[in-house]
Amino acid sequence: MRNKLSIFILLLITFLFQTGLSAQKIEKNGYSVEITKMPEWATRLEISQSKKIKPRNIKDGVRYEVINKLINHQSNQKHYFQQTAYTPIKQNGLSVVSEISLEFNPDYQELQLHYINVIREGEVIDKLNADDINLIRREEGLENQIYDGVITLSMQLRGIQINDVVDYAFSVIGQNPIYEDKIFGRLDFGWAVPVEKIRVGVFLPNKKIELKIQESNLIAKRNKTKYGYFYEVLNDSAEYLESETDVPAWYNPYPWLQYSEFTSWADVAKWADGLFNTTTKMSSELQSIVANIESNFIGEEARILEAARIVQEEVRYFGIEIGLNSHKPHPPNIVFERKYGDCKDKTVLLNSILRAMGIKASPALVSTRDREYLDVYLPTPNAFDHVISKIYLAGKAYWIDGTQLFQAGNIDEYDTSWFRRSLTVEADTNSLEKVEFKKITTSIEVKEQFKVINLQGDAHLAVTSIYRHGNADYARSQIAERSFETLTEGYLDFYSRLFSNAQTLSEASFTDDKQNNIITIVENYFIEDFLEDNSEGSISYNIYASQINDYSQLPNKLKRDMPLSLSFPVNIKQRVELSFFEDIEIIGPNSIDVKNPYFTFSSGGEQVENGVTYDFNFRTHKDHVAVGSMKNYIKDLKKVNDAINMSYYYKTQDFEKVKNLQNEILQDLLND
């Protein structure tokens, strides 16, 4: 009888929320949210607690019962509805389910709460208390220098107990007007935690809109309703998929449903052109900048680089992305006057300066995350999260990022190839374009010179590090952001970990050849007891190719179902030179060469007068390892790790004689 009564109560509450409740407006801190009934087109997913709870269906102490996401594009108004239900099974799950946090942008969105219920042993308890609601402007993006005006609703649920089912629903109504009522979107229906039942659905008007499902064998069921055509994907036997560590940024193993009214990337470029097309007359201050560049820099390349330097270095990165300015740049005059702007602001400013000098430049939309994965998407504006400049010089295209700092060298040095794809905002654009990898040899060359200076095995160490091209840009940024003094302390700390008795002989120094984009850093150390006596009567020392070690670590998970991300491009040459006060014979390994599609490595030693030289070379060829190649990749990587950290031995008759003689003399002095 109790079960029947519980079912009746659930049905009654659902009926009340869908039919009869009047709206209640709650205002906090100058913002508002409504408590109102569910939209009539939205339906709840029933929660089934009859299944036996399996341990694998619990993560972080929570069993996720329902994820129900619906979107209605009726009457040119985007209405997003979501129902979520979960159960804390263990103590640590209580903190997960006891706080509800929702976000909306009040400039063009309205947040509605429909219900927050707790189901405890069949009894339904209403937890939607207006006094518990807080509306906060947290501006989490400020850490990344972005101010977007998003408001967070935060609500702490009182008295939640283990095995309570927390079931709530809300809506976010409205779409950024920058999209001009265009219909597009994406709904994910795969999670990294187990979910008993997942549904995604979208109501679309009777017009040409393309749909696509990715990473799933499920199909979208289509039904004609009075609210439009309803496309639904229901997954009531969802297998959760936990992403592995160190996967490429663009890799997305989770299934999703995408829909778009944009028929081609040309349509997206046409939409974007309306945002970036500015006819504002250039201010006198900017005109003066243009005139100064033209007077002092000869040739288009020199002028492009100076304009890029001004935008990158004299206009700091900070974005006020409220309302239309989430996508529409501010006028270049305002950006230059403020001396700050985000990526789109800097791009428009750079392009305006270049165009004033007769140099063709256009905005290029890119994705910092999805990169070449954009090839999978239907054409859509929300595929992009960054803007750079596409510049034409002598009939060739170059891409420059106005937000980058500390770049130097010629225009070929300004590499943006990691974006992989771009959409140029031009009238004749009809597809995504590959951002080609520059054939510049970005590299790190490190020479470590150990000189043994006495019979106790003490040594001087001179380290010369040469950073070229992209690596020079990075080194320059580190020196600027952390101070050279802080870096040199870090260098000493590094060698102190390798040699416990390392001391600085002189302050580190660096030179910056910006014309050729080369940074050289020189360090000097004294190492006590560099050589070690062994029980076998030989002397040993350690060789460690530290620069290569950073890129040759084994992944946390060796047996993988997902690709492994690699640093690319990497080109490292490390030489270790040792010199002694006598001619010696080294006992050490043979040369090693490792070659595969992902990296090449070589190492070897050479006997020289009074010493030995070891060379290590490592270069990556791709940005990720395919799953099917993982076994061979790991096998080769282990060879590298074995080769870059070795102990070497030597023993010569003359050295022993001299050492024994010195010990005898020392003992005689002590006896006297």
Secondary structure in CASP SS format (residue, H / E / C, confidence):
PFRMAT SS
TARGET T0000
AUTHOR 0000-0000-0000
METHOD secondary structure of the structure
MODEL  1
M C 1.00
R H 1.00
N H 1.00
K H 1.00
L H 1.00
S H 1.00
I H 1.00
F H 1.00
I H 1.00
L H 1.00
L H 1.00
L H 1.00
I H 1.00
T H 1.00
F H 1.00
L H 1.00
F H 1.00
Q H 1.00
T H 1.00
G C 1.00
L C 1.00
S C 1.00
A C 1.00
Q E 1.00
K E 1.00
I E 1.00
E E 1.00
K E 1.00
N C 1.00
G C 1.00
Y E 1.00
S E 1.00
V E 1.00
E E 1.00
I E 1.00
T C 1.00
K C 1.00
M C 1.00
P C 1.00
E C 1.00
W C 1.00
A C 1.00
T C 1.00
R C 1.00
L C 1.00
E C 1.00
I C 1.00
S C 1.00
Q C 1.00
S C 1.00
K C 1.00
K C 1.00
I C 1.00
K C 1.00
P H 1.00
R H 1.00
N H 1.00
I C 1.00
K E 1.00
D C 1.00
G C 1.00
V E 1.00
R E 1.00
Y E 1.00
E E 1.00
V E 1.00
I E 1.00
N E 1.00
K E 1.00
L E 1.00
I E 1.00
N E 1.00
H C 1.00
Q H 1.00
S H 1.00
N H 1.00
Q C 1.00
K C 1.00
H E 1.00
Y E 1.00
F E 1.00
Q E 1.00
Q E 1.00
T E 1.00
A E 1.00
Y E 1.00
T E 1.00
P E 1.00
I C 1.00
K C 1.00
Q H 1.00
N H 1.00
G H 1.00
L H 1.00
S H 1.00
V H 1.00
V H 1.00
S C 1.00
E E 1.00
I E 1.00
S E 1.00
L E 1.00
E E 1.00
F E 1.00
N C 1.00
P C 1.00
D C 1.00
Y C 1.00
Q C 1.00
E E 1.00
L E 1.00
Q E 1.00
L E 1.00
H E 1.00
Y E 1.00
I E 1.00
N E 1.00
V E 1.00
I E 1.00
R E 1.00
E C 1.00
G C 1.00
E E 1.00
V E 1.00
I E 1.00
D E 1.00
K C 1.00
L C 1.00
N C 1.00
A H 1.00
D H 1.00
D H 1.00
I E 1.00
N E 1.00
L E 1.00
I E 1.00
R C 1.00
R C 1.00
E C 1.00
E H 1.00
G H 1.00
L H 1.00
E H 1.00
N H 1.00
Q C 1.00
I E 1.00
Y E 1.00
D C 1.00
G C 1.00
V C 1.00
I E 1.00
T E 1.00
L E 1.00
S E 1.00
M E 1.00
Q E 1.00
L C 1.00
R C 1.00
G C 1.00
I C 1.00
Q C 1.00
I C 1.00
N C 1.00
D C 1.00
V E 1.00
V E 1.00
D E 1.00
Y E 1.00
A E 1.00
F E 1.00
S E 1.00
V E 1.00
I E 1.00
G C 1.00
Q C 1.00
N C 1.00
P H 1.00
I H 1.00
Y H 1.00
E C 1.00
D C 1.00
K C 1.00
I C 1.00
F E 1.00
G E 1.00
R E 1.00
L E 1.00
D E 1.00
F C 1.00
G C 1.00
W C 1.00
A C 1.00
V C 1.00
P C 1.00
V E 1.00
E E 1.00
K E 1.00
I E 1.00
R E 1.00
V E 1.00
G E 1.00
V E 1.00
F E 1.00
L E 1.00
P C 1.00
N C 1.00
K C 1.00
K C 1.00
I C 1.00
E E 1.00
L E 1.00
K E 1.00
I E 1.00
Q E 1.00
E C 1.00
S C 1.00
N C 1.00
L C 1.00
I C 1.00
A C 1.00
K E 1.00
R E 1.00
N E 1.00
K E 1.00
T E 1.00
K C 1.00
Y C 1.00
G E 1.00
Y E 1.00
F E 1.00
Y E 1.00
E E 1.00
V E 1.00
L E 1.00
N E 1.00
D C 1.00
S C 1.00
A C 1.00
E C 1.00
Y C 1.00
L C 1.00
E C 1.00
S C 1.00
E C 1.00
T C 1.00
D C 1.00
V C 1.00
P C 1.00
A C 1.00
W C 1.00
Y C 1.00
N C 1.00
P C 1.00
Y C 1.00
P C 1.00
W E 1.00
L E 1.00
Q E 1.00
Y E 1.00
S E 1.00
E C 1.00
F C 1.00
T C 1.00
S C 1.00
W H 1.00
A H 1.00
D H 1.00
V H 1.00
A H 1.00
K H 1.00
W H 1.00
A H 1.00
D H 1.00
G H 1.00
L H 1.00
F H 1.00
N C 1.00
T C 1.00
T C 1.00
T C 1.00
K C 1.00
M C 1.00
S C 1.00
S H 1.00
E H 1.00
L H 1.00
Q H 1.00
S H 1.00
I H 1.00
V H 1.00
A H 1.00
N H 1.00
I H 1.00
E H 1.00
S H 1.00
N H 1.00
F C 1.00
I C 1.00
G C 1.00
E H 1.00
E H 1.00
A H 1.00
R H 1.00
I H 1.00
L H 1.00
E H 1.00
A H 1.00
A H 1.00
R H 1.00
I H 1.00
V H 1.00
Q H 1.00
E H 1.00
E H 1.00
V C 1.00
R E 1.00
Y E 1.00
F C 1.00
G E 1.00
I E 1.00
E C 1.00
I C 1.00
G H 1.00
L H 1.00
N H 1.00
S H 1.00
H C 1.00
K C 1.00
P C 1.00
H C 1.00
P C 1.00
P H 1.00
N H 1.00
I H 1.00
V H 1.00
F H 1.00
E H 1.00
R H 1.00
K C 1.00
Y E 1.00
G E 1.00
D C 1.00
C H 1.00
K H 1.00
D H 1.00
K H 1.00
T H 1.00
V H 1.00
L H 1.00
L H 1.00
N H 1.00
S H 1.00
I H 1.00
L H 1.00
R H 1.00
A H 1.00
M C 1.00
G C 1.00
I C 1.00
K C 1.00
A E 1.00
S E 1.00
P E 1.00
A E 1.00
L E 1.00
V E 1.00
S C 1.00
T C 1.00
R C 1.00
D C 1.00
R H 1.00
E H 1.00
Y H 1.00
L H 1.00
D H 1.00
V H 1.00
Y C 1.00
L C 1.00
P C 1.00
T C 1.00
P H 1.00
N H 1.00
A H 1.00
F C 1.00
D C 1.00
H E 1.00
V E 1.00
I E 1.00
S E 1.00
K E 1.00
I E 1.00
Y E 1.00
L E 1.00
A C 1.00
G C 1.00
K E 1.00
A E 1.00
Y E 1.00
W E 1.00
I E 1.00
D C 1.00
G C 1.00
T C 1.00
Q C 1.00
L C 1.00
F C 1.00
Q C 1.00
A C 1.00
G C 1.00
N C 1.00
I H 1.00
D H 1.00
E H 1.00
Y C 1.00
D C 1.00
T C 1.00
S H 1.00
W H 1.00
F H 1.00
R C 1.00
R E 1.00
S E 1.00
L E 1.00
T E 1.00
V C 1.00
E C 1.00
A C 1.00
D C 1.00
T C 1.00
N C 1.00
S C 1.00
L C 1.00
E E 1.00
K E 1.00
V C 1.00
E C 1.00
F C 1.00
K C 1.00
K C 1.00
I C 1.00
T C 1.00
T C 1.00
S E 1.00
I E 1.00
E E 1.00
V E 1.00
K E 1.00
E E 1.00
Q E 1.00
F E 1.00
K E 1.00
V E 1.00
I C 1.00
N C 1.00
L C 1.00
Q C 1.00
G C 1.00
D C 1.00
A E 1.00
H E 1.00
L E 1.00
A E 1.00
V E 1.00
T E 1.00
S E 1.00
I E 1.00
Y E 1.00
R E 1.00
H C 1.00
G H 1.00
N H 1.00
A H 1.00
D H 1.00
Y H 1.00
A H 1.00
R H 1.00
S H 1.00
Q H 1.00
I H 1.00
A H 1.00
E H 1.00
R H 1.00
S C 1.00
F H 1.00
E H 1.00
T H 1.00
L H 1.00
T H 1.00
E H 1.00
G H 1.00
Y H 1.00
L H 1.00
D H 1.00
F H 1.00
Y H 1.00
S H 1.00
R H 1.00
L H 1.00
F C 1.00
S C 1.00
N C 1.00
A E 1.00
Q E 1.00
T E 1.00
L E 1.00
S E 1.00
E E 1.00
A E 1.00
S E 1.00
F E 1.00
T E 1.00
D E 1.00
D E 1.00
K C 1.00
Q C 1.00
N C 1.00
N C 1.00
I E 1.00
I E 1.00
T E 1.00
I E 1.00
V E 1.00
E E 1.00
N E 1.00
Y E 1.00
F E 1.00
I E 1.00
E C 1.00
D C 1.00
F C 1.00
L C 1.00
E E 1.00
D E 1.00
N C 1.00
S C 1.00
E C 1.00
G C 1.00
S C 1.00
I E 1.00
S E 1.00
Y E 1.00
N E 1.00
I E 1.00
Y E 1.00
A C 1.00
S H 1.00
Q H 1.00
I H 1.00
N H 1.00
D C 1.00
Y C 1.00
S C 1.00
Q C 1.00
L C 1.00
P C 1.00
N C 1.00
K C 1.00
L C 1.00
K C 1.00
R C 1.00
D C 1.00
M C 1.00
P C 1.00
L E 1.00
S E 1.00
L C 1.00
S C 1.00
F C 1.00
P C 1.00
V C 1.00
N E 1.00
I E 1.00
K E 1.00
Q E 1.00
R E 1.00
V E 1.00
E E 1.00
L E 1.00
S E 1.00
F C 1.00
F C 1.00
E C 1.00
D C 1.00
I C 1.00
E C 1.00
I E 1.00
I E 1.00
G C 1.00
P C 1.00
N C 1.00
S C 1.00
I E 1.00
D E 1.00
V E 1.00
K E 1.00
N C 1.00
P C 1.00
Y C 1.00
F E 1.00
T E 1.00
F E 1.00
S E 1.00
S E 1.00
G E 1.00
G E 1.00
E E 1.00
Q E 1.00
V E 1.00
E C 1.00
N C 1.00
G E 1.00
V E 1.00
T E 1.00
Y E 1.00
D E 1.00
F E 1.00
N E 1.00
F E 1.00
R E 1.00
T E 1.00
H C 1.00
K C 1.00
D C 1.00
H E 1.00
V E 1.00
A C 1.00
V H 1.00
G H 1.00
S H 1.00
M H 1.00
K H 1.00
N H 1.00
Y H 1.00
I H 1.00
K H 1.00
D H 1.00
L H 1.00
K H 1.00
K H 1.00
V H 1.00
N H 1.00
D H 1.00
A H 1.00
I H 1.00
N E 1.00
M E 1.00
S E 1.00
Y E 1.00
Y E 1.00
Y E 1.00
K C 1.00
T C 1.00
Q H 1.00
D H 1.00
F H 1.00
E H 1.00
K H 1.00
V H 1.00
K H 1.00
N H 1.00
L H 1.00
Q H 1.00
N H 1.00
E H 1.00
I H 1.00
L H 1.00
Q H 1.00
D H 1.00
L H 1.00
L H 1.00
N H 1.00
D C 1.00
END
